[in-house]
């Protein structure tokens, strides 16, 4: 599991007094930045493409109180991976998300297999699957 803490900024607060929904995807990106770097150290040469994101907003998030971002790997496929993230403020679960990425060759415009050197690192961060 990857863990990161964000301190909400005044600019992320909306007229209703809580953090606006548009700040959350930016924070989620901060939470999976280490995973992106596994595939490419150079942000000008990305190696993953996001193909899906689902965000459940469960509770309000407020300015001035740190937010803990927990990022785990839910699934590693042949060319893709699914991340699960949760955002907590003062111990309360506020956001749950799931994001799917594909390892992608931007020059040839096609998916690539997950590199063998990266696969065990991702698998080391697998989180338990939720019961449905």
C-alpha positions in Angstrom: 0.0 0.0 0.0 1.2 3.5 -0.9 0.3 6.2 1.6 0.4 10.0 1.1 -0.9 12.9 3.1 -2.4 16.0 1.5 -3.3 19.3 3.2 -6.3 20.9 1.6 -5.7 24.4 0.3 -8.1 27.4 0.5 -8.3 27.4 -3.3 -9.8 23.9 -3.2 -12.6 24.9 -0.9 -15.9 25.8 -2.6 -18.8 28.1 -1.6 -20.4 25.4 0.6 -17.4 25.3 2.9 -16.0 22.0 1.9 -13.4 20.8 -0.6 -14.9 20.8 -4.1 -15.2 17.5 -6.1 -12.7 18.7 -8.7 -9.8 18.6 -6.2 -10.2 14.9 -5.5 -8.9 13.6 -8.9 -5.8 15.7 -8.5 -5.2 14.2 -5.1 -5.8 10.7 -6.4 -3.1 11.4 -8.9 -0.7 12.4 -6.1 -1.6 9.0 -4.5 -0.5 6.9 -7.5 2.5 9.0 -8.6 4.9 6.4 -7.3 3.2 3.8 -9.4 3.5 6.0 -12.5 7.2 6.4 -11.8 7.7 2.6 -11.9 6.8 2.7 -15.6 8.6 6.0 -16.5 10.8 8.4 -14.6 10.3 11.0 -17.3 6.8 12.6 -17.1 7.3 13.8 -20.7 7.4 10.1 -21.7 4.4 8.5 -20.1 4.0 4.8 -20.2 0.5 4.4 -18.7 -2.8 5.6 -20.1 -5.9 5.9 -17.8 -8.9 4.2 -19.4 -11.4 4.3 -16.5 -11.9 6.0 -13.2 -14.8 5.7 -10.7 -15.0 8.0 -7.7 -17.5 7.6 -4.9 -17.8 10.7 -2.7 -18.9 9.4 0.7 -18.4 12.3 3.0 -17.4 16.0 2.9 -13.8 16.9 3.1 -12.9 20.2 4.9 -10.2 22.8 4.6 -7.4 22.8 7.3 -7.5 19.1 8.1 -5.1 16.6 6.5 -6.3 14.0 4.1 -4.7 10.5 4.1 -4.6 8.9 0.6 -4.1 5.1 0.6 -3.4 3.5 -2.7 -3.3 -0.2 -3.3 -3.3 -2.5 -6.4 -6.5 -4.4 -6.9 -5.5 -6.3 -10.0 -2.6 -6.8 -12.3 -3.5 -8.1 -15.8 -1.4 -8.8 -18.9 -1.4 -5.1 -20.1 -3.4 -3.4 -17.4 -3.6 -2.7 -13.7 -6.5 -1.6 -11.4 -5.8 0.7 -8.5 -8.0 1.1 -5.5 -7.7 4.3 -3.4 -9.3 5.6 -0.3 -9.2 9.1 1.2 -9.6 9.6 4.9 -10.0 12.7 7.0 -9.8 12.5 10.7 -10.1 8.7 10.4 -13.4 8.8 8.4 -13.5 7.4 4.9 -14.5 10.2 2.6 -13.7 9.0 -0.9 -13.3 5.6 -2.5 -12.0 5.2 -6.1 -11.0 2.6 -8.6 -8.8 3.5 -11.6 -7.7 1.3 -14.5 -4.5 2.0 -16.4 -3.1 0.3 -19.5 0.6 0.0 -20.2 0.7 1.8 -23.5 3.1 2.4 -26.4 2.2 6.0 -27.4 4.3 5.9 -30.6 2.7 2.7 -31.9 -0.6 3.5 -30.2 -1.1 0.0 -28.7 -1.0 -1.7 -25.3 2.1 -3.4 -24.0 2.5 -6.2 -21.5 3.3 -5.2 -18.0 7.2 -5.5 -17.7 8.4 -8.6 -15.8 10.5 -6.4 -13.5 7.5 -4.2 -12.5 4.9 -7.0 -12.0 6.3 -8.3 -8.7 6.4 -4.8 -7.3 2.8 -4.2 -8.2 1.8 -7.6 -6.8 3.6 -6.7 -3.6 1.0 -4.0 -3.1 -2.1 -6.1 -3.9 -5.0 -5.4 -1.6 -7.7 -7.9 -0.5 -10.7 -8.0 -2.9 -14.0 -6.8 -1.5 -16.8 -9.3 -1.1 -19.7 -8.6 -3.5 
